[in-house]
Amino acid sequence: MHTFRLALAGLRYRGARSVVVGLIAAVAVAAAVIGPACARAAEQSILLDQLRAAPSWLTGFSVESIGTAGDQSPAVVAGGSGNSPSSDALARIPVGYLTRHAARTMQSQHFYAAPIGGVTTSVALPAVSGDRTTGRLVYRQGYCRHLTLASGHCPTAAGEVLASSRSPYRLGQRIPVTASGVSSADAGTPGKTTVRVVGRYRVPGGSADYWFDHGYFDAAVYLDQQEEVRRVDAFFGAEATVRSIGVGQFQNVADFRLLVERVRLDDVPTLKARLAAGSSRIEAAGLRTSTPLTGVLSDVEHERGQVVTAALLVAVQLVLLCWFVLFGVVRAAIDERVPELALAKLRGLPSRGVTGFGLAEIGMLVLAATPVGVAVGLAGTELYSRVGLAAGAHAELRWPVLVAAAGAFAGAFAAAALAARRTVATPVIELLRRVPPRSGRLRAGIAEGALVAFAVAACYELLTGAGGGSGCSPAGWSRWWRGSSPAGWYRSRCGAG
């Protein structure tokens, strides 16, 4: 307690020097904290940027059931055991059942929007202008809310369809259609039906998330074995309309759109595990899955690794700089206390007591500066995350930040102990012969203040990359890691040749 009171008195007596030492220690801790904190925020920014930039069909997943109605032969099941479902059973799975089963099996809760189900079958149409003509009958849940009608109304009964305004079909026209793509002899004769056009829709522009890249609007004229074939945009109708064709090949699908704003870095392993486990169960039942999200996440992982390595290397350089500055400042501060240390030895204080007396002030400053440095580092990271990173990226108080803060504290205290070691271990006679410097206090204070300012500027550089640097931006870190060494980084910022 006596040593503690003496240390407090010494801090008050040497107020200016104490402030400088405390600032340098706080900056060292802040620099250490900024490394993992900024790297984490940049990783989250990369993840969100990649997921937001990718179309919904790349970040979501689809479950499909493809089969031929009327074909009772067993379907080929990858990884299945026991009896395989027939192709007819896969073709006739109701859309509502498929969406519920897929959502439950793939554990889509929380991370995905409600599934959008649908069924499609390819059909042959009467020739247009002498050309063989093909198209598709499509049912997709909620399709009327996502199509703009040029004329007519949405289908209200089986057998009614919407036709594209780019197609030659008129309102009220009846179109006989025949199932195509039936390759199995066991299925029988391809089915036929007649549909009536009750509305014409405008082809949607762009690639809206709802359509999931299914290519419903792919009208074109192409050559097939030297024969000109015309393909028209899809006809949209009720599920009963699509299935009324009878014998035909049907593709039942349930599409799941990823809710990007709910995804955090800690959720990535869960997403991957659910996709892998769910896909295995789905495919064992004879269905198919499409999960391109795993490829997107692999690209994100690669870029995240570059960002983390670069950020930590730069942070280490800043921490070492702060420790070096702290070493010099503490050494000068201890030299000023030569008379006090000599008096303590003359009074018979043991070596351990002299060491504690010499380091008590510095230890208290470093200890008090640690939480301040953590707060400053997190605040700086949060500020830059809001200004320079993707929306949704924030500073996080996680165990790497606490470990970095503890390491910075230990390093700062070790630097202070090394700086004081020579003076504390000097014999009392040597200490009494020394004359502590007094005339250079102002110059020393100015020099130390300049060093603190330099360290703070270095932390600002780490966060923002001012002056043409990469800063904490994910792209900048990646460029730095791919094209520079630590020495090159230092030269580029300090102007050394």
The 8 nearest C-alpha neighbors of each residue, nearest first, counted from 0:
[[1, 3, 2, 4, 5, 6, 7, 359],
 [0, 2, 4, 3, 5, 6, 356, 7],
 [3, 1, 5, 0, 4, 6, 356, 359],
 [2, 4, 0, 6, 1, 5, 7, 359],
 [5, 3, 7, 1, 6, 2, 8, 0],
 [4, 6, 2, 8, 3, 7, 9, 1],
 [7, 5, 360, 9, 3, 4, 8, 359],
 [8, 6, 10, 4, 9, 5, 3, 11],
 [7, 9, 5, 11, 6, 10, 12, 4],
 [8, 10, 12, 6, 7, 11, 13, 5],
 [11, 9, 7, 13, 8, 12, 14, 17],
 [10, 12, 14, 8, 9, 13, 7, 17],
 [11, 13, 9, 10, 14, 8, 7, 15],
 [14, 12, 10, 11, 16, 15, 17, 9],
 [13, 15, 11, 17, 16, 12, 10, 18],
 [16, 14, 18, 17, 13, 19, 444, 12],
 [15, 17, 19, 18, 13, 14, 20, 332],
 [18, 16, 14, 20, 15, 19, 10, 13],
 [17, 19, 21, 15, 16, 20, 22, 14],
 [18, 20, 22, 16, 17, 21, 23, 15],
 [21, 19, 17, 23, 22, 18, 24, 16],
 [22, 20, 18, 24, 364, 19, 23, 368],
 [23, 21, 25, 19, 24, 20, 18, 26],
 [22, 24, 26, 20, 25, 21, 451, 27],
 [23, 25, 27, 21, 22, 26, 365, 368],
 [26, 24, 372, 368, 22, 28, 27, 23],
 [25, 27, 29, 23, 28, 24, 30, 372],
 [28, 26, 24, 30, 318, 321, 25, 29],
 [27, 29, 372, 31, 407, 25, 30, 26],
 [30, 28, 376, 372, 26, 32, 31, 27],
 [31, 29, 33, 27, 28, 32, 318, 314],
 [32, 30, 28, 29, 403, 33, 34, 314],
 [33, 31, 29, 400, 34, 30, 376, 403],
 [32, 34, 36, 376, 30, 37, 31, 35],
 [33, 35, 314, 311, 32, 37, 310, 36],
 [36, 34, 38, 37, 33, 400, 39, 32],
 [37, 35, 33, 39, 38, 34, 394, 32],
 [36, 38, 40, 33, 39, 34, 35, 380],
 [39, 37, 35, 41, 307, 36, 40, 310],
 [40, 38, 42, 36, 37, 41, 35, 43],
 [39, 41, 37, 43, 392, 42, 38, 393],
 [40, 42, 44, 38, 39, 43, 473, 37],
 [43, 41, 39, 45, 44, 303, 40, 38],
 [44, 42, 46, 40, 41, 45, 392, 264],
 [43, 45, 41, 389, 47, 42, 392, 46],
 [46, 44, 42, 48, 43, 47, 49, 41],
 [45, 47, 43, 49, 44, 48, 299, 50],
 [46, 48, 50, 44, 49, 45, 51, 43],
 [49, 47, 45, 51, 46, 50, 44, 52],
 [48, 50, 52, 46, 47, 51, 45, 53],
 [49, 51, 47, 53, 52, 48, 46, 259],
 [52, 50, 48, 49, 53, 47, 259, 54],
 [51, 53, 49, 50, 48, 54, 47, 55],
 [52, 54, 50, 51, 49, 57, 55, 58],
 [55, 53, 57, 56, 52, 58, 208, 51],
 [56, 54, 58, 208, 57, 59, 256, 211],
 [55, 57, 211, 59, 54, 58, 212, 60],
 [58, 56, 291, 55, 54, 292, 59, 53],
 [59, 57, 292, 55, 56, 257, 291, 50],
 [58, 60, 256, 257, 56, 255, 57, 55],
 [61, 59, 290, 255, 289, 254, 56, 58],
 [60, 62, 254, 289, 288, 253, 255, 63],
 [61, 63, 288, 253, 287, 252, 289, 254],
 [64, 62, 252, 287, 251, 286, 288, 65],
 [63, 65, 286, 251, 89, 250, 287, 252],
 [66, 64, 250, 90, 249, 89, 251, 63],
 [65, 67, 90, 86, 89, 248, 249, 87],
 [68, 66, 248, 87, 90, 86, 247, 70],
 [67, 69, 87, 246, 90, 247, 70, 248],
 [68, 70, 186, 87, 246, 71, 67, 187],
 [71, 69, 186, 87, 185, 68, 86, 67],
 [72, 70, 85, 87, 86, 69, 73, 185],
 [71, 73, 85, 70, 86, 74, 185, 87],
 [74, 72, 85, 83, 84, 86, 71, 75],
 [73, 75, 86, 85, 84, 83, 76, 72],
 [74, 76, 73, 77, 285, 83, 84, 86],
 [77, 75, 285, 79, 74, 283, 78, 83],
 [78, 76, 79, 283, 282, 75, 285, 284],
 [79, 77, 283, 76, 80, 282, 279, 284],
 [78, 80, 283, 76, 77, 284, 81, 282],
 [81, 79, 82, 78, 283, 83, 76, 284],
 [80, 82, 83, 79, 84, 283, 284, 76],
 [81, 83, 84, 80, 73, 79, 85, 76],
 [82, 84, 73, 74, 81, 85, 76, 285],
 [85, 83, 73, 74, 88, 82, 86, 285],
 [84, 86, 73, 74, 71, 88, 87, 72],
 [85, 87, 66, 74, 89, 67, 88, 70],
 [86, 88, 68, 70, 90, 85, 67, 69],
 [89, 87, 85, 91, 90, 86, 84, 92],
 [90, 88, 66, 86, 87, 64, 91, 92],
 [89, 91, 66, 87, 249, 67, 88, 68],
 [90, 92, 88, 89, 93, 87, 68, 249],
 [93, 91, 89, 90, 94, 88, 97, 96],
 [94, 92, 96, 95, 91, 97, 251, 238],
 [93, 95, 97, 96, 116, 117, 98, 92],
 [96, 94, 98, 97, 93, 99, 116, 92],
 [95, 97, 99, 93, 94, 98, 100, 92],
 [96, 98, 94, 100, 95, 99, 101, 93],
 [97, 99, 101, 253, 95, 96, 100, 116],
 [100, 98, 102, 96, 101, 97, 103, 95],
 [99, 101, 97, 103, 102, 98, 96, 104],
 [100, 102, 104, 98, 103, 99, 105, 97],
 [103, 101, 99, 107, 105, 100, 104, 106],
 [104, 102, 106, 100, 101, 105, 99, 107],
 [103, 105, 101, 106, 277, 102, 100, 281],
 [104, 106, 277, 102, 107, 103, 101, 273],
 [107, 105, 103, 104, 108, 102, 273, 277],
 [106, 108, 102, 105, 111, 110, 109, 103],
 [109, 107, 106, 110, 111, 102, 112, 103],
 [108, 110, 111, 107, 261, 112, 258, 106],
 [111, 109, 258, 108, 257, 107, 261, 262],
 [112, 110, 257, 258, 256, 107, 109, 255],
 [111, 113, 256, 114, 258, 255, 257, 110],
 [112, 114, 111, 115, 255, 256, 102, 107],
 [115, 113, 255, 254, 253, 98, 112, 116],
 [116, 114, 254, 253, 140, 113, 255, 117],
 [117, 115, 253, 252, 140, 94, 139, 98],
 [116, 118, 139, 138, 252, 251, 94, 140],
 [117, 119, 251, 138, 250, 137, 252, 139],
 [120, 118, 137, 250, 249, 136, 138, 251],
 [119, 121, 249, 136, 135, 248, 250, 122],
 [122, 120, 135, 179, 134, 178, 136, 180],
 [123, 121, 178, 179, 177, 134, 135, 133],
 [122, 124, 133, 177, 176, 179, 132, 178],
 [125, 123, 176, 132, 133, 126, 122, 175],
 [126, 124, 132, 127, 123, 175, 131, 176],
 [127, 125, 131, 130, 132, 129, 124, 128],
 [126, 128, 129, 130, 132, 125, 131, 229],
 [129, 127, 130, 126, 131, 132, 229, 125],
 [128, 130, 127, 126, 131, 132, 125, 227],
 [131, 129, 126, 127, 128, 228, 132, 227],
 [130, 132, 126, 228, 229, 129, 127, 133],
 [131, 133, 229, 124, 126, 230, 228, 130],
 [134, 132, 123, 230, 124, 122, 229, 231],
 [133, 135, 231, 122, 230, 233, 121, 232],
 [136, 134, 121, 233, 122, 120, 234, 137],
 [135, 137, 234, 120, 241, 119, 233, 235],
 [138, 136, 119, 235, 118, 234, 135, 236],
 [137, 139, 117, 238, 118, 236, 237, 235],
 [140, 138, 117, 142, 116, 141, 137, 118],
 [139, 141, 142, 116, 115, 117, 138, 143],
 [140, 142, 143, 144, 139, 145, 115, 138],
 [141, 143, 145, 144, 139, 140, 146, 138],
 [144, 142, 146, 145, 141, 153, 147, 140],
 [145, 143, 142, 141, 146, 147, 140, 153],
 [144, 146, 142, 143, 147, 141, 209, 203],
 [147, 145, 143, 144, 200, 148, 142, 203],
 [148, 146, 200, 201, 149, 145, 203, 143],
 [147, 149, 200, 150, 199, 201, 146, 198],
 [148, 150, 200, 199, 201, 147, 164, 151],
 [151, 149, 199, 148, 198, 152, 200, 170],
 [150, 152, 198, 197, 199, 170, 148, 153],
 [153, 151, 198, 197, 154, 150, 148, 199],
 [152, 154, 198, 143, 155, 161, 197, 151],
 [155, 153, 159, 160, 156, 236, 197, 152],
 [154, 156, 153, 159, 157, 237, 152, 236],
 [157, 155, 154, 159, 158, 237, 240, 236],
 [156, 158, 240, 159, 239, 237, 155, 236],
 [157, 159, 194, 240, 195, 156, 160, 193],
 [160, 158, 195, 154, 157, 194, 156, 196],
 [161, 159, 236, 196, 235, 154, 234, 197],
 [160, 162, 198, 235, 199, 234, 196, 197],
 [163, 161, 199, 234, 200, 196, 198, 160],
 [162, 164, 200, 165, 166, 199, 232, 201],
 [163, 165, 199, 166, 200, 201, 162, 149],
 [166, 164, 163, 167, 232, 201, 202, 231],
 [165, 167, 163, 164, 168, 231, 162, 232],
 [168, 166, 169, 165, 164, 127, 163, 162],
 [167, 169, 166, 172, 162, 170, 196, 163],
 [170, 168, 172, 171, 167, 196, 199, 162],
 [169, 171, 196, 172, 197, 198, 151, 168],
 [170, 172, 196, 197, 195, 169, 173, 198],
 [173, 171, 169, 196, 170, 195, 174, 168],
 [174, 172, 195, 194, 171, 193, 196, 175],
 [173, 175, 194, 193, 195, 176, 172, 124],
 [176, 174, 193, 192, 194, 173, 124, 177],
 [177, 175, 124, 192, 191, 123, 193, 122],
 [178, 176, 191, 123, 122, 190, 179, 192],
 [179, 177, 122, 247, 189, 190, 121, 191],
 [180, 178, 122, 121, 181, 123, 177, 247],
 [179, 181, 182, 248, 121, 178, 247, 122],
 [182, 180, 179, 247, 183, 248, 189, 67],
 [181, 183, 180, 184, 186, 179, 67, 248],
 [184, 182, 185, 186, 181, 70, 187, 67],
 [183, 185, 186, 187, 182, 70, 181, 188],
 [186, 184, 70, 183, 187, 71, 69, 72],
 [187, 185, 70, 69, 184, 183, 246, 68],
 [186, 188, 185, 184, 189, 69, 246, 183],
 [187, 189, 190, 186, 246, 184, 181, 247],
 [190, 188, 246, 178, 247, 187, 181, 177],
 [189, 191, 246, 245, 244, 178, 177, 247],
 [192, 190, 177, 244, 176, 178, 189, 245],
 [191, 193, 244, 176, 175, 177, 194, 243],
 [194, 192, 175, 174, 176, 173, 195, 158],
 [193, 195, 158, 174, 173, 159, 175, 160],
 [194, 196, 173, 159, 172, 171, 160, 158],
 [195, 197, 160, 171, 170, 172, 161, 198],
 [198, 196, 170, 151, 171, 160, 152, 161],
 [199, 197, 151, 161, 152, 150, 196, 170],
 [198, 200, 162, 164, 150, 163, 161, 149],
 [201, 199, 148, 163, 149, 147, 164, 146],
 [200, 202, 164, 147, 149, 148, 203, 163],
 [201, 203, 200, 204, 163, 216, 164, 146],
 [204, 202, 201, 205, 146, 147, 206, 207],
 [203, 205, 202, 206, 207, 201, 216, 146],
 [206, 204, 207, 203, 202, 208, 210, 212],
 [205, 207, 208, 204, 212, 210, 211, 203],
 [208, 206, 209, 210, 205, 211, 204, 203],
 [209, 207, 55, 211, 210, 206, 54, 56],
 [208, 210, 207, 211, 145, 115, 55, 206],
 [209, 211, 212, 208, 207, 213, 206, 214],
 [212, 210, 56, 208, 213, 209, 55, 254],
 [213, 211, 214, 210, 56, 206, 208, 215],
 [214, 212, 211, 215, 210, 216, 56, 217],
 [215, 213, 216, 212, 217, 210, 211, 233],
 [214, 216, 233, 213, 217, 232, 135, 210],
 [217, 215, 232, 214, 218, 233, 202, 231],
 [218, 216, 214, 232, 215, 219, 231, 230],
 [219, 217, 231, 232, 230, 216, 220, 229],
 [220, 218, 230, 229, 217, 221, 231, 228],
 [219, 221, 229, 228, 230, 227, 222, 218],
 [222, 220, 228, 227, 219, 229, 223, 230],
 [223, 221, 227, 226, 225, 228, 224, 220],
 [222, 224, 226, 225, 227, 228, 221, 220],
 [225, 223, 226, 222, 227, 228, 221, 131],
 [224, 226, 223, 222, 227, 228, 221, 130],
 [227, 225, 223, 222, 224, 228, 221, 131],
 [226, 228, 222, 221, 130, 223, 225, 229],
 [229, 227, 131, 221, 220, 130, 222, 132],
 [228, 230, 220, 132, 131, 219, 130, 133],
 [229, 231, 133, 218, 219, 132, 134, 220],
 [232, 230, 218, 134, 166, 133, 233, 229],
 [233, 231, 216, 218, 217, 163, 215, 134],
 [232, 234, 135, 215, 134, 136, 216, 235],
 [233, 235, 136, 162, 161, 160, 137, 135],
 [236, 234, 137, 161, 160, 138, 136, 233],
 [235, 237, 160, 138, 240, 159, 154, 137],
 [236, 238, 240, 239, 138, 157, 241, 235],
 [239, 237, 241, 138, 240, 242, 236, 118],
 [238, 240, 242, 237, 241, 157, 243, 158],
 [241, 239, 157, 158, 237, 243, 238, 242],
 [240, 242, 238, 239, 243, 136, 137, 244],
 [241, 243, 239, 244, 240, 245, 238, 249],
 [244, 242, 240, 245, 241, 239, 192, 158],
 [243, 245, 191, 190, 192, 242, 246, 241],
 [246, 244, 190, 243, 242, 247, 68, 191],
 [245, 247, 190, 68, 189, 69, 244, 186],
 [248, 246, 178, 68, 67, 181, 189, 245],
 [247, 249, 67, 66, 181, 120, 180, 68],
 [250, 248, 120, 90, 119, 66, 65, 67],
 [249, 251, 65, 119, 118, 64, 252, 120],
 [250, 252, 118, 64, 63, 117, 65, 249],
 [251, 253, 63, 117, 116, 62, 118, 250],
 [252, 254, 116, 62, 98, 115, 61, 114],
 [255, 253, 61, 115, 114, 60, 116, 252],
 [254, 256, 114, 60, 59, 111, 61, 112],
 [255, 257, 59, 112, 111, 55, 258, 254],
 [256, 258, 111, 59, 259, 58, 110, 112],
 [259, 257, 111, 110, 260, 261, 112, 256],
 [258, 260, 261, 262, 257, 50, 51, 47],
 [261, 259, 262, 258, 391, 47, 263, 51],
 [262, 260, 259, 258, 110, 263, 109, 257],
 [261, 263, 259, 260, 266, 264, 110, 258],
 [264, 262, 266, 265, 261, 43, 267, 46],
 [263, 265, 266, 267, 43, 262, 46, 42],
 [264, 266, 263, 267, 268, 269, 262, 270],
 [267, 265, 269, 263, 264, 268, 262, 270],
 [266, 268, 270, 269, 264, 265, 271, 263],
 [269, 267, 271, 270, 266, 272, 265, 264],
 [270, 268, 272, 266, 267, 271, 273, 265],
 [271, 269, 267, 273, 268, 272, 266, 274],
 [272, 270, 268, 274, 269, 273, 275, 267],
 [271, 273, 269, 275, 274, 270, 276, 268],
 [274, 272, 276, 270, 275, 271, 277, 269],
 [273, 275, 271, 277, 272, 276, 278, 270],
 [274, 276, 272, 278, 273, 277, 271, 279],
 [277, 275, 273, 279, 278, 274, 272, 280],
 [276, 278, 105, 274, 280, 279, 275, 104],
 [277, 279, 281, 275, 280, 276, 274, 282],
 [278, 280, 276, 282, 277, 281, 283, 275],
 [281, 279, 283, 277, 278, 282, 284, 276],
 [282, 280, 278, 284, 283, 279, 286, 277],
 [283, 281, 286, 285, 284, 279, 287, 280],
 [282, 284, 79, 280, 78, 281, 285, 77],
 [285, 283, 282, 281, 286, 79, 280, 76],
 [284, 286, 76, 282, 283, 84, 287, 281],
 [287, 285, 282, 64, 281, 284, 63, 288],
 [286, 288, 63, 282, 62, 64, 281, 285],
 [289, 287, 62, 61, 278, 63, 290, 286],
 [288, 290, 61, 60, 291, 62, 287, 63],
 [291, 289, 60, 292, 288, 293, 61, 59],
 [290, 292, 57, 293, 294, 289, 58, 295],
 [293, 291, 58, 295, 294, 290, 57, 296],
 [292, 294, 296, 291, 295, 297, 290, 271],
 [295, 293, 297, 292, 296, 291, 298, 290],
 [294, 296, 292, 298, 297, 293, 299, 291],
 [295, 297, 299, 293, 298, 294, 300, 292],
 [298, 296, 300, 294, 299, 295, 293, 301],
 [299, 297, 301, 295, 296, 300, 294, 302],
 [298, 300, 296, 302, 297, 301, 303, 46],
 [301, 299, 303, 297, 298, 302, 296, 304],
 [302, 300, 298, 304, 299, 303, 297, 305],
 [301, 303, 305, 299, 304, 300, 306, 298],
 [302, 304, 300, 306, 42, 305, 301, 299],
 [305, 303, 307, 301, 302, 306, 300, 308],
 [304, 306, 302, 308, 303, 307, 477, 309],
 [305, 307, 303, 476, 309, 304, 308, 477],
 [308, 306, 38, 310, 304, 309, 305, 311],
 [309, 307, 311, 305, 306, 310, 312, 304],
 [308, 310, 312, 306, 480, 311, 307, 476],
 [311, 309, 307, 313, 312, 34, 308, 38],
 [310, 312, 314, 34, 308, 313, 309, 315],
 [313, 311, 315, 309, 314, 310, 308, 316],
 [312, 314, 316, 310, 315, 311, 309, 317],
 [313, 315, 34, 311, 317, 316, 312, 31],
 [316, 314, 318, 312, 313, 317, 311, 319],
 [315, 317, 313, 319, 314, 318, 320, 312],
 [316, 318, 320, 314, 315, 319, 30, 321],
 [319, 317, 321, 315, 27, 320, 316, 30],
 [320, 318, 322, 316, 321, 317, 315, 323],
 [319, 321, 317, 323, 318, 322, 316, 324],
 [322, 320, 324, 318, 27, 323, 319, 325],
 [323, 321, 325, 319, 324, 320, 411, 326],
 [322, 324, 326, 320, 321, 325, 319, 327],
 [323, 325, 321, 327, 326, 322, 328, 320],
 [326, 324, 322, 328, 323, 327, 329, 321],
 [327, 325, 323, 414, 329, 324, 418, 328],
 [326, 328, 330, 324, 325, 329, 331, 323],
 [327, 329, 325, 331, 330, 326, 332, 324],
 [330, 328, 332, 326, 331, 327, 415, 325],
 [329, 331, 418, 327, 333, 328, 332, 419],
 [330, 332, 334, 328, 329, 333, 327, 335],
 [331, 333, 329, 335, 330, 334, 328, 336],
 [334, 332, 336, 330, 335, 331, 329, 419],
 [335, 333, 331, 336, 332, 337, 435, 330],
 [334, 336, 435, 332, 333, 337, 436, 331],
 [337, 335, 333, 339, 334, 338, 340, 332],
 [336, 338, 340, 334, 339, 335, 430, 341],
 [339, 337, 341, 340, 336, 342, 431, 430],
 [340, 338, 342, 336, 341, 337, 343, 335],
 [339, 341, 343, 337, 342, 338, 336, 344],
 [342, 340, 338, 344, 427, 343, 339, 430],
 [341, 343, 345, 339, 344, 340, 338, 346],
 [344, 342, 340, 346, 341, 345, 348, 339],
 [345, 343, 347, 341, 348, 346, 342, 340],
 [344, 346, 342, 347, 343, 341, 427, 348],
 [347, 345, 343, 344, 348, 342, 341, 349],
 [346, 348, 344, 345, 349, 343, 342, 350],
 [347, 349, 344, 343, 346, 352, 353, 350],
 [350, 348, 352, 351, 347, 353, 344, 354],
 [349, 351, 353, 352, 354, 348, 424, 344],
 [352, 350, 354, 353, 349, 355, 348, 356],
 [351, 353, 355, 349, 354, 350, 348, 356],
 [352, 354, 356, 350, 355, 351, 357, 348],
 [355, 353, 357, 351, 352, 356, 358, 423],
 [356, 354, 352, 358, 357, 353, 359, 351],
 [355, 357, 353, 354, 359, 358, 352, 2],
 [356, 358, 354, 355, 359, 353, 423, 340],
 [359, 357, 355, 361, 360, 356, 362, 354],
 [360, 358, 362, 356, 361, 355, 6, 357],
 [359, 361, 6, 363, 362, 358, 364, 10],
 [360, 362, 364, 358, 363, 359, 365, 415],
 [363, 361, 359, 365, 364, 360, 358, 366],
 [362, 364, 366, 360, 361, 365, 367, 359],
 [363, 365, 361, 367, 21, 362, 366, 368],
 [364, 366, 368, 362, 367, 363, 24, 361],
 [367, 365, 363, 368, 364, 369, 362, 408],
 [366, 368, 364, 365, 369, 363, 370, 371],
 [367, 369, 25, 365, 371, 366, 21, 370],
 [368, 370, 372, 371, 366, 367, 25, 28],
 [371, 369, 373, 372, 368, 374, 367, 366],
 [370, 372, 368, 374, 369, 373, 375, 25],
 [371, 373, 25, 29, 28, 375, 369, 370],
 [374, 372, 370, 376, 371, 375, 29, 377],
 [373, 375, 371, 377, 372, 376, 378, 370],
 [376, 374, 372, 378, 373, 377, 29, 379],
 [377, 375, 29, 33, 373, 379, 378, 32],
 [376, 378, 380, 374, 379, 375, 394, 381],
 [379, 377, 381, 375, 380, 376, 374, 382],
 [380, 378, 382, 376, 377, 381, 375, 383],
 [379, 381, 377, 383, 378, 382, 37, 394],
 [382, 380, 394, 384, 378, 379, 383, 393],
 [383, 381, 379, 385, 384, 380, 378, 386],
 [382, 384, 386, 380, 385, 387, 381, 379],
 [385, 383, 388, 381, 382, 387, 386, 393],
 [384, 386, 382, 383, 387, 388, 381, 390],
 [387, 385, 383, 384, 388, 382, 389, 381],
 [386, 388, 383, 384, 385, 472, 389, 463],
 [389, 387, 384, 44, 386, 385, 390, 472],
 [388, 390, 44, 392, 391, 48, 47, 387],
 [391, 389, 392, 388, 385, 44, 384, 47],
 [390, 392, 389, 393, 44, 260, 47, 43],
 [393, 391, 40, 44, 43, 390, 389, 384],
 [394, 392, 381, 40, 384, 395, 391, 385],
 [393, 395, 381, 380, 40, 377, 36, 396],
 [396, 394, 397, 393, 36, 377, 39, 40],
 [397, 395, 400, 394, 398, 401, 377, 36],
 [398, 396, 400, 399, 395, 401, 36, 402],
 [397, 399, 401, 400, 402, 396, 403, 395],
 [400, 398, 402, 401, 397, 403, 35, 36],
 [401, 399, 403, 398, 32, 402, 397, 35],
 [402, 400, 404, 398, 403, 399, 405, 397],
 [401, 403, 399, 405, 404, 400, 398, 406],
 [402, 404, 406, 400, 401, 405, 31, 32],
 [405, 403, 401, 407, 406, 402, 28, 32],
 [406, 404, 408, 402, 407, 403, 401, 409],
 [407, 405, 403, 409, 408, 404, 410, 402],
 [406, 408, 410, 404, 28, 405, 409, 411],
 [409, 407, 405, 411, 406, 410, 412, 404],
 [410, 408, 406, 412, 407, 411, 413, 405],
 [411, 409, 413, 407, 412, 408, 406, 414],
 [410, 412, 414, 408, 413, 409, 322, 407],
 [411, 413, 415, 409, 414, 410, 416, 408],
 [414, 412, 416, 410, 415, 411, 409, 417],
 [415, 413, 411, 417, 326, 412, 416, 410],
 [414, 416, 412, 418, 413, 417, 326, 329],
 [417, 415, 413, 419, 418, 414, 420, 412],
 [418, 416, 420, 414, 419, 415, 413, 326],
 [417, 419, 330, 415, 416, 326, 420, 329],
 [420, 418, 416, 417, 422, 421, 330, 423],
 [419, 421, 417, 423, 422, 418, 416, 424],
 [422, 420, 424, 423, 419, 425, 418, 417],
 [421, 423, 425, 424, 419, 420, 334, 333],
 [424, 422, 420, 425, 421, 419, 354, 353],
 [423, 425, 421, 422, 420, 426, 350, 354],
 [424, 426, 422, 423, 421, 429, 427, 430],
 [427, 425, 429, 428, 424, 430, 423, 341],
 [426, 428, 430, 341, 429, 431, 344, 425],
 [429, 427, 431, 430, 426, 432, 341, 425],
 [430, 428, 432, 427, 426, 431, 425, 433],
 [431, 429, 427, 433, 432, 428, 341, 337],
 [432, 430, 428, 429, 433, 427, 341, 338],
 [431, 433, 429, 430, 428, 434, 427, 337],
 [434, 432, 430, 431, 435, 429, 337, 338],
 [433, 435, 436, 432, 431, 337, 430, 338],
 [436, 434, 335, 334, 433, 437, 337, 336],
 [437, 435, 438, 434, 439, 335, 440, 334],
 [438, 436, 439, 440, 435, 335, 434, 441],
 [437, 439, 440, 436, 441, 442, 435, 443],
 [438, 440, 442, 437, 441, 443, 436, 444],
 [441, 439, 443, 442, 438, 437, 444, 436],
 [440, 442, 444, 443, 439, 445, 438, 446],
 [441, 443, 445, 439, 444, 440, 446, 438],
 [444, 442, 440, 446, 441, 445, 439, 447],
 [443, 445, 441, 447, 442, 446, 448, 440],
 [444, 446, 448, 442, 443, 447, 449, 441],
 [447, 445, 443, 449, 448, 444, 442, 450],
 [448, 446, 450, 444, 449, 445, 443, 451],
 [449, 447, 451, 445, 450, 446, 444, 452],
 [448, 450, 452, 446, 447, 451, 453, 445],
 [451, 449, 447, 453, 448, 452, 454, 446],
 [452, 450, 448, 454, 453, 449, 23, 455],
 [451, 453, 449, 455, 450, 454, 456, 448],
 [452, 454, 450, 456, 451, 455, 457, 449],
 [453, 455, 457, 451, 456, 452, 450, 458],
 [456, 454, 452, 458, 457, 453, 451, 459],
 [457, 455, 459, 453, 454, 458, 452, 460],
 [456, 458, 460, 454, 455, 459, 453, 461],
 [459, 457, 461, 455, 460, 456, 30, 462],
 [460, 458, 456, 462, 457, 461, 463, 455],
 [461, 459, 464, 457, 458, 463, 462, 465],
 [460, 462, 458, 470, 459, 464, 463, 457],
 [463, 461, 471, 459, 470, 460, 464, 458],
 [464, 462, 470, 460, 465, 461, 471, 459],
 [470, 463, 465, 468, 460, 469, 461, 462],
 [466, 464, 463, 467, 460, 468, 470, 459],
 [465, 467, 468, 464, 492, 460, 463, 469],
 [466, 468, 465, 464, 469, 470, 492, 491],
 [469, 467, 464, 470, 466, 465, 492, 475],
 [468, 470, 475, 464, 476, 472, 471, 467],
 [464, 471, 469, 463, 462, 461, 472, 468],
 [470, 472, 462, 463, 461, 473, 469, 37],
 [471, 473, 475, 474, 470, 476, 469, 41],
 [474, 472, 476, 475, 41, 306, 477, 471],
 [475, 473, 477, 476, 472, 478, 469, 306],
 [476, 474, 469, 478, 472, 477, 473, 479],
 [475, 477, 479, 306, 473, 478, 474, 469],
 [476, 478, 474, 480, 475, 479, 305, 306],
 [479, 477, 475, 481, 476, 480, 482, 474],
 [478, 480, 476, 483, 477, 482, 481, 475],
 [481, 479, 477, 478, 309, 482, 483, 476],
 [480, 482, 478, 479, 477, 483, 305, 476],
 [483, 481, 479, 480, 478, 484, 477, 487],
 [484, 482, 479, 487, 480, 488, 481, 485],
 [483, 485, 487, 486, 488, 482, 480, 479],
 [486, 484, 488, 487, 489, 483, 313, 312],
 [487, 485, 489, 484, 488, 490, 483, 491],
 [486, 488, 484, 490, 489, 485, 483, 491],
 [487, 489, 485, 491, 486, 490, 484, 483],
 [488, 490, 486, 492, 487, 491, 493, 485],
 [491, 489, 495, 487, 493, 494, 492, 488],
 [492, 490, 488, 489, 494, 493, 487, 495],
 [491, 493, 489, 490, 494, 488, 468, 466],
 [494, 492, 490, 495, 491, 489, 488, 496],
 [493, 495, 490, 491, 492, 496, 489, 488],
 [496, 494, 490, 493, 491, 489, 492, 487],
 [495, 494, 490, 491, 493, 487, 489, 492]]
